[in-house]
């Protein structure tokens, strides 16, 4: 198993964990946990594949993604029966999934020889769409549009860095790892220090 295959499966796992934890916070039953974990894990990649007309969709071509999602959700349920999940575990798991999926999504779009702007959009969408579906299903405001949340911005910066480093002659593998690292660092830094984006407000009439 190569490094990027491993990272892709890890991204699925951490997003499934974030989905399972969100289900637990909303007191869903076990089927609800499973549905939310799987939707969170594969939602972004599914939307990407449909827009890029890639068939079969990645998890249909390789059921290992579903197996990993279910396994990660089951482990999360078991773990949290005996030990409380740290308060910010959901945000940390989501940040790691964002980093892994944004760059892997960009690589898939890049392989289709699309324009760099489309690669950035597809990478960002792959990273954020699963979490967005998770939040909508549990009736939360999606993280991508929460007030001042540094989320999609981190994915955009990481994918742009990934493409820029390649343009400068850095190997694809090194560029990908740097892109993932910067996404995770930006997102986790924003969580740790409560950094938010400037808000846009219309002046009073």
C-alpha positions as CSV (number, residue, x, y, z in Angstrom):
1,X,0.0,0.0,0.0
2,X,1.5,3.3,-1.1
3,X,1.6,6.4,1.1
4,X,-1.2,8.3,-0.6
5,X,-3.5,5.3,-0.6
6,X,-2.9,5.0,3.2
7,X,-3.5,8.7,3.7
8,X,-6.8,8.5,1.7
9,X,-8.1,5.7,3.9
10,X,-7.0,7.7,6.9
11,X,-8.9,10.7,5.7
12,X,-12.0,8.5,5.4
13,X,-11.5,7.1,8.9
14,X,-11.1,10.5,10.6
15,X,-14.2,11.9,8.8
16,X,-16.1,8.8,9.8
17,X,-15.0,9.5,13.4
18,X,-16.2,13.1,13.2
19,X,-19.6,11.9,11.8
20,X,-20.0,9.3,14.6
21,X,-19.1,11.9,17.3
22,X,-21.6,14.3,15.8
23,X,-24.3,11.6,15.9
24,X,-23.5,10.9,19.5
25,X,-23.8,14.5,20.4
26,X,-27.3,14.5,18.8
27,X,-28.2,11.2,20.6
28,X,-28.9,9.3,17.4
29,X,-29.4,5.5,17.3
30,X,-26.7,3.1,15.9
31,X,-28.2,3.3,12.4
32,X,-28.0,7.0,12.6
33,X,-24.4,6.8,13.7
34,X,-23.6,4.6,10.8
35,X,-25.4,6.8,8.2
36,X,-23.8,10.0,9.5
37,X,-20.3,8.4,9.6
38,X,-20.5,7.1,6.1
39,X,-22.0,10.2,4.6
40,X,-19.4,12.4,6.2
41,X,-16.6,10.0,5.1
42,X,-17.5,9.6,1.4
43,X,-19.8,12.6,0.7
44,X,-17.1,15.0,-0.6
45,X,-15.5,12.4,-2.8
46,X,-18.8,11.3,-4.2
47,X,-19.8,14.8,-5.2
48,X,-16.4,15.3,-6.8
49,X,-16.6,12.1,-8.8
50,X,-20.1,13.0,-10.0
51,X,-19.1,16.4,-11.1
52,X,-16.0,15.0,-12.9
53,X,-18.1,12.2,-14.4
54,X,-15.8,9.6,-12.9
55,X,-17.5,6.2,-12.9
56,X,-17.8,4.1,-10.8
57,X,-17.8,6.5,-7.9
58,X,-14.6,5.8,-5.8
59,X,-16.3,3.9,-3.0
60,X,-18.2,1.7,-5.4
61,X,-14.9,0.9,-7.2
62,X,-13.2,0.1,-4.0
63,X,-15.5,-0.9,-1.1
64,X,-12.5,-0.6,1.3
65,X,-13.6,3.0,1.9
66,X,-16.9,1.8,3.2
67,X,-15.4,-0.9,5.3
68,X,-13.0,1.7,6.9
69,X,-15.8,4.1,7.5
70,X,-17.9,1.5,9.3
71,X,-15.0,0.2,11.3
72,X,-14.0,3.7,12.4
73,X,-17.5,4.5,13.4
74,X,-17.8,1.2,15.4
75,X,-14.5,1.9,17.2
76,X,-15.6,5.4,18.0
77,X,-18.9,4.1,19.6
78,X,-17.0,1.5,21.6
79,X,-14.3,3.9,22.8
80,X,-16.8,6.6,23.9
81,X,-18.7,4.0,26.0
82,X,-15.7,3.8,28.3
83,X,-13.9,7.1,27.9
84,X,-15.3,10.5,27.2
85,X,-14.2,12.0,23.9
86,X,-12.1,15.2,24.5
87,X,-14.2,18.3,24.0
88,X,-12.6,19.3,20.7
89,X,-12.1,15.8,19.3
90,X,-14.7,16.4,16.6
91,X,-13.0,19.6,15.4
92,X,-9.6,18.0,15.4
93,X,-10.8,14.9,13.5
94,X,-12.6,17.2,11.0
95,X,-9.4,19.2,10.5
96,X,-7.3,16.2,9.7
97,X,-10.0,14.9,7.3
98,X,-10.1,18.3,5.7
99,X,-6.4,18.3,5.1
100,X,-6.2,14.7,3.7
101,X,-9.3,15.0,1.5
102,X,-8.6,18.4,0.1
103,X,-5.2,17.5,-1.3
104,X,-6.3,14.0,-2.5
105,X,-9.3,15.6,-4.2
106,X,-7.0,18.1,-5.9
107,X,-4.8,15.3,-7.1
108,X,-7.7,13.5,-8.7
109,X,-8.9,16.7,-10.5
110,X,-5.3,17.4,-11.5
111,X,-5.1,14.0,-13.1
112,X,-8.1,15.0,-15.3
113,X,-5.8,17.9,-16.6
114,X,-8.2,20.5,-15.5
115,X,-7.4,24.2,-15.0
116,X,-5.7,25.1,-11.7
117,X,-8.7,27.1,-10.5
118,X,-10.9,24.0,-11.0
119,X,-8.4,21.9,-9.2
120,X,-8.5,24.2,-6.2
121,X,-12.4,24.2,-6.3
122,X,-12.5,20.4,-6.5
123,X,-10.0,19.9,-3.8
124,X,-11.7,22.3,-1.5
125,X,-15.1,20.7,-2.2
126,X,-13.8,17.2,-1.6
127,X,-12.5,18.4,1.8
128,X,-15.6,20.3,3.0
129,X,-18.7,18.7,1.4
130,X,-18.7,15.6,3.7
131,X,-18.7,17.8,6.8
132,X,-21.3,20.1,5.3
133,X,-23.6,17.1,4.7
134,X,-23.0,15.9,8.2
135,X,-24.0,19.3,9.7
136,X,-27.1,19.6,7.5
137,X,-28.3,16.1,8.5
138,X,-28.0,17.0,12.3
139,X,-29.5,20.4,11.8
140,X,-26.4,22.4,12.5
141,X,-25.1,25.4,10.6
142,X,-22.5,23.9,8.2
143,X,-19.0,24.7,9.4
144,X,-18.1,26.2,6.0
145,X,-20.5,29.1,6.6
146,X,-20.3,29.5,10.3
147,X,-19.6,33.0,11.5
148,X,-15.9,33.7,10.8
149,X,-14.9,30.0,10.7
150,X,-11.5,29.3,9.2
151,X,-12.4,26.2,7.3
152,X,-12.7,26.2,3.6
153,X,-10.1,29.0,3.6
154,X,-7.5,26.5,5.0
155,X,-8.3,24.0,2.2
156,X,-7.9,26.7,-0.5
157,X,-4.5,27.8,0.9
158,X,-3.3,24.2,1.2
159,X,-4.3,23.2,-2.4
160,X,-2.8,26.5,-3.8
161,X,0.4,25.7,-1.9
162,X,0.4,22.1,-3.3
163,X,0.0,23.4,-6.9
164,X,2.6,26.2,-6.4
165,X,5.3,23.9,-5.0
166,X,4.9,21.6,-8.0
167,X,5.2,24.6,-10.3
168,X,8.5,25.4,-8.5
169,X,9.8,22.0,-9.2
170,X,9.0,20.2,-5.9
171,X,8.0,16.6,-6.3
172,X,4.3,15.8,-6.2
173,X,4.6,13.7,-3.1
174,X,6.5,16.4,-1.1
175,X,4.1,19.1,-2.4
176,X,1.1,17.0,-1.3
177,X,2.5,16.5,2.2
178,X,3.2,20.2,2.6
179,X,-0.3,21.1,1.4
180,X,-1.8,18.7,3.9
181,X,0.4,20.0,6.7
182,X,-0.5,23.6,6.1
183,X,-4.2,22.9,5.9
184,X,-4.1,21.0,9.2
185,X,-1.9,23.7,10.9
186,X,-4.2,26.6,9.7
187,X,-7.3,24.8,10.8
188,X,-6.0,23.5,14.1
189,X,-4.3,26.9,14.8
190,X,-7.6,28.6,14.2
191,X,-9.3,26.3,16.7
192,X,-6.6,26.6,19.3
193,X,-6.4,30.4,19.2
194,X,-10.0,31.2,18.2
195,X,-8.9,32.9,15.0
196,X,-11.7,33.9,12.8
197,X,-12.2,35.6,9.4
198,X,-13.4,39.2,9.3
199,X,-17.2,39.5,9.1
200,X,-19.1,41.4,6.4
201,X,-21.9,43.5,7.7
202,X,-24.1,45.9,5.8
203,X,-24.0,49.4,7.4
204,X,-27.3,50.5,9.0
205,X,-29.5,52.4,6.7
